[in-house]
Amino acid sequence: MPRAATRQRKQSFIRRLVTPAIAIAALGYFGFHAMSGELGMVGRAMIERQVSELESELELLTAERQELVARVGLLRPESLDPDMLDERARLNLNLVHTNELVVLRPGHRYNVN
């Protein structure tokens, strides 16, 4: 009865490098995207800069809104200021009383009828 001979192969040098090469390529790919991807370290700095810009814009808009709310509050019937109403009406209608003194400032355009 013939004996079955097993053949042993010696691993080639290139075959031993395939698995580490694939692992290094995968690590390099994920490492690159972790640093410079949209949500990576560089992307995070850009997002933080945008957040700070938007927060400063929000502060400006909040202050402007509070000013407008205060001005609208002055126009409510229960808190209507006659002096402010008179001033706004004169400015918009371009009218003055006959006994008032008008000071014209240089550089401004005036409608004189």
CORPE-V661157 format. One record per helix or strand of 3 or more residues. SS is the DSSP state (alpha for helix, beta for strand). FROM is the first residue (numbers start at 1). TO is the last residue. If there is no record, write none. Layout:
# CORPE-V661157
ss={SS,SS}
from={FROM,FROM}
to={TO,TO}
This chain:
# CORPE-V661157
ss={alpha,alpha,alpha,alpha}
from={13,41,77,82}
to={36,74,79,93}
